[in-house]
Amino acid sequence: MDYDEEEYGQSLVPAALEYLDPAELSYQEWVDVGMALHAEGYPCEAWGSWSRRDPARYHDGECDRKWRSFRGDGGTYGGTIVHMAQERGWEPPEVEDRALDWDEVTAVDCDPAAWRTTRPERKVPEERRANVVVDATWLESEELAEPSDEDWHPARQLTEYLSALFDPEDVVGYVTEAFERDGRWTPAGKGIYTDTAGDIIQRLAKHGDDLSYTLGQPNAEAGAWIRFNPLDGGGVRNDNVAEFRYALVESDEMSPGRQMAILHALELPVAAVVHSGNKSLHAIVRVDARDYSEYRKRVDFLYQTCRDNGLKLDTQNKNPSRLSRMPGVTRAGRKQWLVARSMGKASWQEWREWLDERNDDLPDPERLDEAWDDIPELSPPLIEGVLRQGHKMLLAGPSKAGKSFALIGLAVSIAEGRPWFGWRCAQGRVLYVNLELDRASCLHRFRDVYAAMGVAPENLSGISVWNLRGKSKPMDQLAPSLIRRAARERPLAVIIDPIYKVITGDENSADQMAAFCNQFDKVADSLGCAVVYCHHHSKGSQGQKRSMDRASGSGVFARDPDALLDMIELHVSDELRKRLESDALRMWVESWMDANEAAFGDWRSRVAEEDLADGERLMSACRPMAEGAGWQRHFLDGVLAARRSAAALTAWRVEGTLREFPRFEPKNLWFQYPMHREDASGTLRDAAAEGEEMGRADYRAQGRARKAKRDSKRHEEINAALEAAIAACAEDGVPAKAENVAERMPEIDGRQVSKGQVQSWTSPGKNDWCPFRSRKADGERYGIIHNPEMESAMQGW
């Protein structure tokens, strides 16, 4: 073939760009188009002119600013635009092949690179799963019969159309005048936009099929047009649409009969279908949108679904105030007629439910042997040893545990590439969704945390804060908005603080919380980022619970995230609290005295060595020096501040339940407003969790009871053995002395009893549990073993 494939691909760019509708593209896709045009050498004006087709999002100067940032090395070329257009149903023109003459000369380039027949491999957008419910290859076109002249009743046609779409009080816009340009008839002006549907129907009933009395004389060559959404009577712009009820579905690229077959198969909630009098159908589809924003989303989804199912649409028909063909008039000798009313599902919601039932978005199962030799790499860690990128983490803790400060610290750590709680973090962008604090408090906290961490704010642009206090929605409604906004930032992590503000359903219901947690999966999958969120503990003591069982609500909270970090407060004893206060005093006094070295000189030489190690004694030793310098008030204010700081210190333990990493040793932290610091000295290693103290006392009591039971059984065994051994001594005619008794006793605890053990057991006043005692004669250290109680009972017999 006598053409260069790469040049051919470049030649398709203008046509592909013309096909693409900027209003239909995401922000990133819009940027990709600009980068591709830049890489192919087009001027910025080409991008700007095309972008103006989306007036709702177009801003003057934005294209110029973005254009200047392109460097041409992003791997995005004209083929990207062609690919995007093909994904949306565009088909490039066929290239004509021709045979070469026998004497035709072809140029050969010996450079191996010249043998490449395709552009360098580049990443293309991930394939989107289509909402396919129609197999267009099996559909048969429907036969559509234009009404005969005998059955042609224009007034009835228009009345039925108006009744199907409008209420009597709705304002309807229509145009009957037209002008011809380049052989094509176009509506002239804005037309009429103040009549109500009821007024028009009344005039039709009065004047009958001669529509000139009702609407004005339609142009017989051009036909007439009508707006399918009610207006406010003030104009015909999108801003003048009173209700966003309907969208227009039209295709000029297939026969009307085939269009009708697809419309029926798709079960679209169609209010009316009008034949254009030429080669297309105009289907007025119910979208029932609350506002323009929802209208755009629903129309985008509607158009995409139609394309997925083989209905190639005219994407210029999206705006809600657009004109459509009016039934009941003629166009160049052909009728614009009402084909159908009220077909398919009754409402948008019913249609969406039907579509979801017919086609889910679940991936197909994959055979393990097909992936065995090409297993994908694991996602890199976001928090080393704790959480991978693209995964989910829950931080749980009691009220006022500093969870928000901890999450703000995590945001700072990721943005600046610093450790968090001692774990290294990957560096990247973060979106912090603030649902609880007012904007000023939240921003002040970020500044306070930066200062407390001692981190220079070098990457503030890497943190975006979305303040939603008082504006939050349930998570199933918030997730799409969150995804749309975060898509522009491409963050490594989205932090949601806290989730009780967006919980949908009963937090104690496992199935409802499973559906709620699925929203976090949706965010993570859509953005390719980690999702971190926090939740509070349930009511009551938590010390005796496992860390994964402390979060309030269903156990789904513990089992859904890939990493669960739980914070529980540690008990700080009075002794430890005094030591903390002493250390705080010592450090403050030392720093204050050193800062005022000019006044106090070598002050340490005037303080006893034993006083330097104790905060209270050091404070007492240095106070006279401060008084002598006239700084007593300043000194005492600092002492008071140090005491208050120590008193405000709280101790915390972080425990983890991890899916991707081995369980880590619990981390002990001190919370000193506004951040948590690791307990580097190990002071909290043996500290018990709050609520665990009573549990330990119970365990000790249970241990003592078990020991007493074991001892009682052992004592009974020893007493029985002593009694038997004493009886054996009597039978053998030997005195029941310790050595003779020990020789005749069985093993106790698996060992032979010794003389010393017998003496210890039978020593008077030593073992209350043993009834046997040693009776000593004069001059003897140890005597005969006997049972005084038994002998006393036997006297007189």
VOZAVEX-677702 format. One record per residue (C-alpha): residue in three letters; x, z, y. Coordinates in steps of 0.5 Angstrom, whole numbers. Layout:
N
code, east, up, north
ALA, X, Z, Y;
...
END
This chain:
797
code, east, up, north
MET, 0, 0, 0;
ASP, 3, -2, 7;
TYR, 1, 4, 11;
ASP, 5, 11, 12;
GLU, 1, 17, 9;
GLU, 3, 22, 14;
GLU, 1, 17, 20;
TYR, -5, 16, 16;
GLY, -7, 23, 16;
GLN, -5, 24, 24;
SER, -10, 18, 25;
LEU, -15, 22, 22;
VAL, -14, 28, 27;
PRO, -19, 25, 33;
ALA, -25, 24, 28;
ALA, -24, 30, 24;
LEU, -23, 34, 31;
GLU, -30, 31, 33;
TYR, -33, 33, 27;
LEU, -31, 40, 28;
ASP, -36, 45, 32;
PRO, -32, 50, 36;
ALA, -38, 55, 36;
GLU, -38, 55, 28;
LEU, -30, 57, 27;
SER, -27, 64, 27;
TYR, -22, 66, 33;
GLN, -16, 65, 28;
GLU, -19, 58, 26;
TRP, -20, 56, 33;
VAL, -12, 58, 34;
ASP, -10, 54, 28;
VAL, -14, 48, 31;
GLY, -10, 49, 38;
MET, -3, 50, 34;
ALA, -4, 44, 30;
LEU, -6, 39, 36;
HIS, 1, 42, 39;
ALA, 5, 41, 33;
GLU, 2, 34, 33;
GLY, 4, 32, 40;
TYR, -3, 32, 43;
PRO, -4, 35, 51;
CYS, -7, 42, 52;
GLU, -13, 38, 55;
ALA, -15, 36, 48;
TRP, -16, 43, 46;
GLY, -19, 45, 52;
SER, -24, 39, 52;
TRP, -26, 40, 45;
SER, -27, 48, 46;
ARG, -32, 47, 52;
ARG, -37, 45, 46;
ASP, -37, 53, 45;
PRO, -40, 55, 52;
ALA, -41, 62, 50;
ARG, -34, 63, 48;
TYR, -30, 59, 52;
HIS, -26, 62, 58;
ASP, -23, 58, 64;
GLY, -15, 58, 63;
GLU, -15, 62, 56;
CYS, -13, 55, 53;
ASP, -7, 54, 57;
ARG, -5, 61, 56;
LYS, -5, 61, 49;
TRP, -2, 54, 49;
ARG, 4, 56, 52;
SER, 5, 61, 47;
PHE, 6, 56, 41;
ARG, 13, 55, 39;
GLY, 11, 49, 34;
ASP, 14, 53, 28;
GLY, 8, 56, 25;
GLY, 7, 51, 19;
THR, 0, 48, 22;
TYR, 0, 41, 23;
GLY, -6, 35, 24;
GLY, -7, 36, 16;
THR, -10, 43, 18;
ILE, -15, 40, 22;
VAL, -17, 35, 17;
HIS, -17, 40, 12;
MET, -22, 44, 16;
ALA, -27, 38, 17;
GLN, -27, 36, 10;
GLU, -29, 43, 8;
ARG, -35, 43, 12;
GLY, -37, 36, 9;
TRP, -33, 31, 13;
GLU, -31, 25, 9;
PRO, -25, 21, 12;
PRO, -26, 13, 12;
GLU, -23, 9, 6;
VAL, -16, 6, 7;
GLU, -16, -1, 5;
ASP, -11, -3, 0;
ARG, -8, -10, 0;
ALA, -3, -14, -5;
LEU, 4, -16, -3;
ASP, 6, -23, -2;
TRP, 11, -25, -7;
ASP, 16, -26, -1;
GLU, 14, -20, 3;
VAL, 20, -16, 5;
THR, 19, -8, 4;
ALA, 24, -3, 8;
VAL, 27, 2, 3;
ASP, 30, 8, 6;
CYS, 36, 11, 1;
ASP, 35, 18, 4;
PRO, 32, 22, -1;
ALA, 28, 26, 4;
ALA, 24, 19, 6;
TRP, 22, 19, -1;
ARG, 17, 24, 0;
THR, 10, 22, 0;
THR, 6, 28, 3;
ARG, 7, 33, 8;
PRO, 11, 39, 7;
GLU, 7, 44, 3;
ARG, 4, 49, 8;
LYS, -1, 55, 7;
VAL, -8, 52, 7;
PRO, -14, 57, 8;
GLU, -16, 61, 2;
GLU, -22, 57, -1;
ARG, -29, 60, 1;
ARG, -34, 61, -5;
ALA, -40, 57, -3;
ASN, -47, 59, -4;
VAL, -49, 54, -8;
VAL, -56, 54, -12;
VAL, -57, 46, -12;
ASP, -54, 41, -16;
ALA, -55, 35, -12;
THR, -53, 31, -17;
TRP, -59, 32, -21;
LEU, -64, 32, -15;
GLU, -69, 26, -15;
SER, -71, 24, -8;
GLU, -78, 25, -6;
GLU, -82, 19, -3;
LEU, -85, 20, 4;
ALA, -91, 16, 6;
GLU, -91, 15, 13;
PRO, -99, 15, 15;
SER, -103, 9, 16;
ASP, -106, 7, 22;
GLU, -113, 9, 19;
ASP, -110, 16, 18;
TRP, -106, 17, 24;
HIS, -109, 22, 29;
PRO, -103, 24, 34;
ALA, -107, 30, 37;
ARG, -108, 33, 30;
GLN, -101, 32, 28;
LEU, -99, 36, 35;
THR, -104, 41, 34;
GLU, -102, 43, 27;
TYR, -95, 43, 29;
LEU, -96, 48, 35;
SER, -100, 52, 31;
ALA, -95, 53, 26;
LEU, -89, 55, 31;
PHE, -92, 58, 37;
ASP, -97, 63, 39;
PRO, -102, 61, 44;
GLU, -99, 65, 49;
ASP, -92, 62, 48;
VAL, -89, 58, 53;
VAL, -87, 51, 50;
GLY, -82, 46, 53;
TYR, -83, 38, 52;
VAL, -80, 32, 54;
THR, -84, 25, 54;
GLU, -79, 21, 59;
ALA, -73, 18, 57;
PHE, -67, 13, 59;
GLU, -63, 8, 55;
ARG, -55, 8, 55;
ASP, -51, 4, 51;
GLY, -57, 2, 47;
ARG, -59, 9, 45;
TRP, -65, 13, 48;
THR, -64, 20, 51;
PRO, -69, 25, 54;
ALA, -69, 25, 62;
GLY, -69, 31, 65;
LYS, -71, 38, 63;
GLY, -78, 36, 62;
ILE, -84, 41, 62;
TYR, -83, 48, 61;
THR, -89, 52, 64;
ASP, -94, 50, 59;
THR, -97, 55, 54;
ALA, -98, 53, 47;
GLY, -106, 55, 48;
ASP, -106, 50, 54;
ILE, -103, 44, 50;
ILE, -108, 45, 44;
GLN, -114, 46, 49;
ARG, -112, 39, 53;
LEU, -111, 36, 46;
ALA, -118, 38, 44;
LYS, -121, 35, 50;
HIS, -117, 29, 51;
GLY, -116, 27, 43;
ASP, -111, 22, 41;
ASP, -109, 19, 48;
LEU, -103, 24, 49;
SER, -102, 21, 56;
TYR, -108, 26, 59;
THR, -105, 32, 55;
LEU, -97, 31, 56;
GLY, -96, 25, 60;
GLN, -95, 18, 58;
PRO, -89, 18, 52;
ASN, -84, 12, 52;
ALA, -86, 8, 46;
GLU, -79, 6, 45;
ALA, -76, 13, 45;
GLY, -81, 17, 43;
ALA, -82, 24, 45;
TRP, -78, 31, 44;
ILE, -81, 38, 44;
ARG, -77, 45, 44;
PHE, -78, 49, 38;
ASN, -77, 56, 41;
PRO, -81, 59, 46;
LEU, -79, 59, 53;
ASP, -79, 64, 59;
GLY, -82, 59, 63;
GLY, -76, 59, 68;
GLY, -72, 54, 65;
VAL, -69, 50, 59;
ARG, -62, 54, 58;
ASN, -61, 58, 52;
ASP, -62, 64, 57;
ASN, -69, 62, 58;
VAL, -71, 62, 50;
ALA, -76, 68, 50;
GLU, -75, 69, 42;
PHE, -70, 66, 37;
ARG, -75, 65, 32;
TYR, -73, 58, 29;
ALA, -67, 53, 28;
LEU, -66, 46, 27;
VAL, -64, 43, 21;
GLU, -62, 35, 21;
SER, -58, 30, 18;
ASP, -57, 23, 19;
GLU, -52, 22, 13;
MET, -57, 21, 8;
SER, -64, 19, 7;
PRO, -70, 23, 9;
GLY, -73, 23, 2;
ARG, -66, 26, -1;
GLN, -66, 31, 5;
MET, -73, 33, 3;
ALA, -71, 34, -4;
ILE, -66, 39, -2;
LEU, -70, 43, 3;
HIS, -75, 44, -3;
ALA, -69, 46, -8;
LEU, -66, 51, -3;
GLU, -73, 54, -1;
LEU, -71, 54, 6;
PRO, -76, 58, 10;
VAL, -79, 52, 14;
ALA, -84, 52, 19;
ALA, -85, 45, 20;
VAL, -82, 38, 18;
VAL, -82, 32, 22;
HIS, -80, 25, 21;
SER, -76, 23, 27;
GLY, -79, 16, 26;
ASN, -72, 13, 24;
LYS, -67, 16, 19;
SER, -68, 23, 19;
LEU, -72, 29, 18;
HIS, -72, 35, 23;
ALA, -74, 41, 19;
ILE, -75, 47, 23;
VAL, -73, 53, 20;
ARG, -75, 61, 21;
VAL, -69, 65, 22;
ASP, -73, 71, 26;
ALA, -67, 73, 30;
ARG, -67, 79, 34;
ASP, -62, 76, 40;
TYR, -57, 71, 41;
SER, -52, 74, 37;
GLU, -56, 75, 31;
TYR, -58, 68, 32;
ARG, -51, 65, 32;
LYS, -49, 69, 26;
ARG, -56, 67, 22;
VAL, -55, 59, 24;
ASP, -48, 59, 22;
PHE, -50, 62, 15;
LEU, -56, 57, 15;
TYR, -51, 51, 16;
GLN, -46, 53, 12;
THR, -51, 54, 6;
CYS, -54, 47, 7;
ARG, -47, 44, 7;
ASP, -45, 48, 1;
ASN, -51, 45, -3;
GLY, -50, 38, -1;
LEU, -54, 37, 6;
LYS, -49, 34, 11;
LEU, -52, 37, 18;
ASP, -51, 35, 25;
THR, -47, 41, 28;
GLN, -49, 39, 35;
ASN, -56, 42, 34;
LYS, -55, 49, 33;
ASN, -57, 52, 40;
PRO, -64, 55, 40;
SER, -66, 51, 46;
ARG, -65, 44, 43;
LEU, -70, 39, 43;
SER, -73, 36, 37;
ARG, -77, 30, 35;
MET, -85, 31, 37;
PRO, -90, 29, 32;
GLY, -96, 25, 34;
VAL, -92, 20, 38;
THR, -89, 13, 36;
ARG, -82, 11, 37;
ALA, -80, 3, 37;
GLY, -86, 2, 33;
ARG, -85, 7, 28;
LYS, -89, 14, 28;
GLN, -86, 21, 29;
TRP, -90, 25, 24;
LEU, -91, 32, 21;
VAL, -89, 31, 14;
ALA, -90, 39, 12;
ARG, -92, 46, 14;
SER, -90, 52, 11;
MET, -86, 51, 5;
GLY, -81, 55, 2;
LYS, -80, 62, 3;
ALA, -84, 66, 8;
SER, -79, 69, 12;
TRP, -71, 69, 13;
GLN, -71, 76, 10;
GLU, -74, 74, 3;
TRP, -70, 67, 3;
ARG, -64, 71, 4;
GLU, -66, 76, -2;
TRP, -67, 70, -6;
LEU, -61, 67, -5;
ASP, -57, 73, -6;
GLU, -61, 73, -13;
ARG, -59, 66, -15;
ASN, -52, 66, -13;
ASP, -47, 72, -12;
ASP, -40, 72, -10;
LEU, -37, 75, -16;
PRO, -30, 72, -19;
ASP, -30, 69, -25;
PRO, -27, 73, -31;
GLU, -19, 71, -32;
ARG, -16, 70, -39;
LEU, -10, 75, -39;
ASP, -6, 70, -43;
GLU, -6, 65, -37;
ALA, -4, 70, -32;
TRP, 1, 74, -37;
ASP, 7, 70, -34;
ASP, 5, 69, -27;
ILE, 3, 76, -25;
PRO, 2, 77, -18;
GLU, 7, 82, -14;
LEU, 4, 89, -13;
SER, 2, 90, -5;
PRO, 8, 93, -2;
PRO, 7, 101, 0;
LEU, 4, 103, 7;
ILE, 6, 110, 6;
GLU, 11, 110, 1;
GLY, 9, 114, -6;
VAL, 2, 115, -3;
LEU, -2, 108, -1;
ARG, -1, 101, -2;
GLN, -2, 96, 4;
GLY, -10, 93, 3;
HIS, -12, 100, -1;
LYS, -16, 105, 1;
MET, -15, 113, 3;
LEU, -19, 119, 4;
LEU, -16, 125, 8;
ALA, -21, 131, 7;
GLY, -21, 138, 10;
PRO, -25, 143, 13;
SER, -27, 143, 20;
LYS, -22, 144, 25;
ALA, -16, 143, 20;
GLY, -13, 138, 25;
LYS, -15, 132, 21;
SER, -16, 127, 27;
PHE, -9, 129, 30;
ALA, -6, 128, 23;
LEU, -10, 121, 23;
ILE, -7, 119, 30;
GLY, 0, 121, 28;
LEU, -1, 116, 22;
ALA, -3, 111, 27;
VAL, 3, 112, 31;
SER, 8, 113, 25;
ILE, 5, 106, 23;
ALA, 6, 103, 30;
GLU, 13, 106, 31;
GLY, 15, 105, 24;
ARG, 16, 113, 23;
PRO, 15, 118, 17;
TRP, 8, 121, 17;
PHE, 8, 128, 13;
GLY, 15, 126, 11;
TRP, 13, 120, 8;
ARG, 16, 113, 10;
CYS, 11, 108, 13;
ALA, 11, 101, 14;
GLN, 11, 98, 21;
GLY, 5, 94, 23;
ARG, -1, 94, 28;
VAL, -7, 99, 27;
LEU, -14, 99, 29;
TYR, -16, 106, 30;
VAL, -24, 107, 30;
ASN, -26, 113, 34;
LEU, -33, 115, 33;
GLU, -33, 123, 35;
LEU, -29, 124, 41;
ASP, -30, 121, 48;
ARG, -25, 116, 51;
ALA, -21, 120, 55;
SER, -20, 126, 50;
CYS, -18, 121, 45;
LEU, -13, 117, 49;
HIS, -10, 124, 51;
ARG, -9, 126, 44;
PHE, -5, 120, 43;
ARG, -1, 121, 49;
ASP, 0, 129, 46;
VAL, 2, 127, 39;
TYR, 7, 122, 42;
ALA, 10, 127, 46;
ALA, 10, 132, 40;
MET, 13, 127, 35;
GLY, 18, 126, 40;
VAL, 17, 118, 39;
ALA, 18, 113, 45;
PRO, 12, 109, 46;
GLU, 15, 103, 45;
ASN, 10, 99, 41;
LEU, 4, 101, 44;
SER, 1, 94, 43;
GLY, 1, 96, 36;
ILE, -5, 101, 37;
SER, -12, 99, 38;
VAL, -17, 104, 39;
TRP, -24, 102, 38;
ASN, -28, 108, 42;
LEU, -35, 108, 39;
ARG, -38, 115, 40;
GLY, -45, 115, 42;
LYS, -45, 107, 40;
SER, -44, 108, 32;
LYS, -48, 104, 27;
PRO, -49, 106, 20;
MET, -43, 103, 16;
ASP, -47, 97, 13;
GLN, -48, 95, 20;
LEU, -42, 97, 23;
ALA, -37, 93, 18;
PRO, -39, 86, 20;
SER, -37, 88, 27;
LEU, -31, 91, 25;
ILE, -28, 86, 21;
ARG, -30, 81, 27;
ARG, -26, 85, 32;
ALA, -20, 87, 27;
ALA, -19, 79, 25;
ARG, -16, 78, 31;
GLU, -11, 83, 31;
ARG, -9, 83, 23;
PRO, -8, 90, 23;
LEU, -4, 93, 17;
ALA, -9, 99, 17;
VAL, -16, 101, 20;
ILE, -17, 108, 21;
ILE, -24, 111, 21;
ASP, -25, 118, 24;
PRO, -30, 121, 21;
ILE, -34, 118, 16;
TYR, -40, 123, 17;
LYS, -42, 119, 23;
VAL, -43, 112, 19;
ILE, -45, 115, 13;
THR, -51, 111, 10;
GLY, -56, 115, 5;
ASP, -55, 122, 2;
GLU, -48, 124, 1;
ASN, -50, 127, -5;
SER, -53, 121, -9;
ALA, -48, 118, -13;
ASP, -51, 111, -13;
GLN, -52, 111, -5;
MET, -45, 113, -4;
ALA, -42, 108, -8;
ALA, -46, 103, -4;
PHE, -43, 106, 2;
CYS, -36, 106, 0;
ASN, -37, 99, -2;
GLN, -37, 97, 5;
PHE, -29, 100, 6;
ASP, -28, 95, 0;
LYS, -31, 90, 4;
VAL, -27, 91, 10;
ALA, -20, 92, 6;
ASP, -22, 85, 3;
SER, -24, 81, 9;
LEU, -18, 84, 13;
GLY, -13, 84, 8;
CYS, -11, 91, 11;
ALA, -11, 99, 8;
VAL, -17, 103, 10;
VAL, -16, 110, 12;
TYR, -22, 115, 13;
CYS, -23, 122, 13;
HIS, -29, 127, 11;
HIS, -30, 134, 11;
HIS, -30, 139, 6;
SER, -37, 142, 3;
LYS, -39, 149, 5;
GLY, -36, 155, 2;
SER, -30, 157, -1;
GLN, -25, 152, -3;
GLY, -19, 156, -6;
GLN, -22, 156, -13;
LYS, -23, 148, -13;
ARG, -19, 143, -15;
SER, -17, 139, -9;
MET, -21, 133, -11;
ASP, -27, 137, -12;
ARG, -27, 139, -4;
ALA, -30, 134, 0;
SER, -37, 134, 1;
GLY, -42, 130, -2;
SER, -42, 126, -9;
GLY, -36, 126, -13;
VAL, -36, 118, -11;
PHE, -32, 121, -5;
ALA, -26, 123, -10;
ARG, -26, 117, -15;
ASP, -27, 111, -10;
PRO, -21, 111, -6;
ASP, -14, 109, -8;
ALA, -11, 116, -5;
LEU, -14, 122, -4;
LEU, -10, 127, 1;
ASP, -14, 134, 1;
MET, -12, 139, 7;
ILE, -13, 146, 5;
GLU, -11, 152, 10;
LEU, -6, 157, 7;
HIS, -7, 165, 8;
VAL, -2, 168, 13;
SER, 0, 175, 11;
ASP, 0, 180, 17;
GLU, 8, 181, 15;
LEU, 9, 173, 15;
ARG, 5, 173, 22;
LYS, 9, 178, 25;
ARG, 16, 175, 23;
LEU, 13, 168, 26;
GLU, 12, 172, 32;
SER, 19, 175, 32;
ASP, 22, 168, 31;
ALA, 18, 165, 36;
LEU, 20, 170, 41;
ARG, 27, 170, 39;
MET, 27, 162, 40;
TRP, 24, 163, 47;
VAL, 28, 168, 49;
GLU, 35, 165, 47;
SER, 32, 158, 50;
TRP, 30, 161, 57;
MET, 37, 165, 57;
ASP, 41, 159, 56;
ALA, 37, 155, 61;
ASN, 39, 160, 66;
GLU, 46, 161, 64;
ALA, 48, 161, 71;
ALA, 45, 168, 73;
PHE, 46, 171, 66;
GLY, 53, 168, 64;
ASP, 55, 170, 57;
TRP, 49, 174, 56;
ARG, 50, 175, 48;
SER, 56, 179, 49;
ARG, 51, 184, 52;
VAL, 47, 184, 47;
ALA, 48, 188, 40;
GLU, 49, 184, 34;
GLU, 43, 186, 30;
ASP, 38, 185, 36;
LEU, 40, 178, 36;
ALA, 37, 177, 30;
ASP, 30, 180, 31;
GLY, 25, 177, 37;
GLU, 22, 184, 39;
ARG, 29, 187, 40;
LEU, 32, 181, 43;
MET, 26, 181, 48;
SER, 27, 188, 49;
ALA, 35, 187, 50;
CYS, 34, 181, 55;
ARG, 28, 184, 59;
PRO, 32, 188, 64;
MET, 37, 182, 65;
ALA, 31, 178, 67;
GLU, 28, 184, 72;
GLY, 35, 185, 75;
ALA, 35, 178, 77;
GLY, 28, 178, 80;
TRP, 25, 174, 74;
GLN, 21, 179, 71;
ARG, 14, 175, 72;
HIS, 17, 169, 69;
PHE, 20, 172, 63;
LEU, 14, 176, 61;
ASP, 9, 170, 62;
GLY, 14, 166, 57;
VAL, 14, 172, 52;
LEU, 6, 172, 52;
ALA, 6, 164, 51;
ALA, 11, 165, 45;
ARG, 6, 170, 42;
ARG, 0, 166, 43;
SER, 3, 160, 40;
ALA, 5, 164, 34;
ALA, -2, 167, 34;
ALA, -5, 160, 34;
LEU, 0, 157, 28;
THR, -4, 155, 22;
ALA, -1, 154, 15;
TRP, -4, 148, 11;
ARG, -3, 145, 4;
VAL, -3, 138, 3;
GLU, -5, 136, -5;
GLY, -6, 129, -7;
THR, -10, 125, -12;
LEU, -7, 118, -13;
ARG, -8, 112, -17;
GLU, -2, 108, -16;
PHE, 3, 113, -15;
PRO, 5, 119, -19;
ARG, 2, 125, -17;
PHE, 7, 129, -11;
GLU, 9, 136, -10;
PRO, 4, 139, -5;
LYS, 7, 139, 2;
ASN, 6, 145, 6;
LEU, 5, 144, 13;
TRP, 5, 148, 20;
PHE, 0, 146, 25;
GLN, 2, 147, 32;
TYR, -2, 143, 37;
PRO, -3, 138, 37;
MET, 1, 136, 30;
HIS, 3, 138, 23;
ARG, 10, 140, 22;
GLU, 13, 140, 15;
ASP, 15, 147, 12;
ALA, 22, 146, 12;
SER, 24, 153, 11;
GLY, 20, 154, 4;
THR, 16, 160, 8;
LEU, 10, 157, 5;
ARG, 12, 156, -2;
ASP, 8, 162, -5;
ALA, 3, 162, 0;
ALA, -4, 162, -3;
ALA, -10, 158, -1;
GLU, -16, 161, 3;
GLY, -21, 163, -2;
GLU, -16, 164, -7;
GLU, -14, 171, -6;
MET, -20, 174, -9;
GLY, -19, 169, -15;
ARG, -12, 172, -16;
ALA, -15, 179, -16;
ASP, -20, 177, -21;
TYR, -14, 173, -25;
ARG, -10, 180, -25;
ALA, -16, 184, -27;
GLN, -18, 179, -33;
GLY, -10, 180, -35;
ARG, -10, 187, -35;
ALA, -17, 187, -39;
ARG, -14, 183, -44;
LYS, -7, 187, -45;
ALA, -11, 193, -46;
LYS, -15, 190, -51;
ARG, -9, 188, -55;
ASP, -5, 195, -54;
SER, -12, 198, -57;
LYS, -11, 194, -63;
ARG, -4, 195, -64;
HIS, -5, 203, -63;
GLU, -10, 203, -68;
GLU, -5, 199, -73;
ILE, 1, 204, -71;
ASN, -4, 210, -72;
ALA, -6, 208, -79;
ALA, 1, 207, -81;
LEU, 3, 214, -79;
GLU, -2, 217, -82;
ALA, -1, 213, -89;
ALA, 7, 214, -88;
ILE, 5, 222, -87;
ALA, 1, 222, -93;
ALA, 7, 218, -97;
CYS, 12, 224, -95;
ALA, 7, 229, -98;
GLU, 6, 225, -104;
ASP, 14, 224, -105;
GLY, 15, 232, -103;
VAL, 19, 231, -97;
PRO, 18, 233, -90;
ALA, 14, 229, -85;
LYS, 20, 228, -81;
ALA, 21, 222, -76;
GLU, 27, 219, -81;
ASN, 22, 220, -87;
VAL, 16, 217, -84;
ALA, 20, 211, -81;
GLU, 22, 209, -88;
ARG, 15, 209, -91;
MET, 12, 205, -85;
PRO, 10, 198, -86;
GLU, 13, 193, -81;
ILE, 10, 193, -74;
ASP, 10, 187, -69;
GLY, 14, 184, -75;
ARG, 19, 189, -75;
GLN, 21, 195, -79;
VAL, 20, 201, -75;
SER, 26, 206, -73;
LYS, 26, 213, -73;
GLY, 27, 213, -65;
GLN, 20, 209, -65;
VAL, 17, 214, -69;
GLN, 20, 220, -64;
SER, 18, 216, -58;
TRP, 10, 215, -61;
THR, 10, 223, -63;
SER, 13, 226, -57;
PRO, 8, 231, -54;
GLY, 5, 228, -47;
LYS, 8, 221, -48;
ASN, 3, 217, -51;
ASP, -4, 219, -50;
TRP, -7, 214, -55;
CYS, -3, 217, -61;
PRO, -6, 224, -64;
PHE, 1, 225, -68;
ARG, 6, 230, -65;
SER, 12, 233, -67;
ARG, 12, 240, -69;
LYS, 19, 243, -68;
ALA, 22, 249, -71;
ASP, 27, 254, -68;
GLY, 34, 250, -67;
GLU, 31, 243, -68;
ARG, 31, 238, -64;
TYR, 25, 234, -68;
GLY, 21, 237, -72;
ILE, 15, 235, -77;
ILE, 10, 230, -76;
HIS, 3, 232, -76;
ASN, -4, 231, -73;
PRO, -6, 238, -69;
GLU, -13, 236, -68;
MET, -14, 235, -76;
GLU, -11, 241, -77;
SER, -15, 245, -72;
ALA, -21, 242, -75;
MET, -19, 244, -82;
GLN, -18, 251, -81;
GLY, -22, 256, -85;
TRP, -23, 251, -91;
END
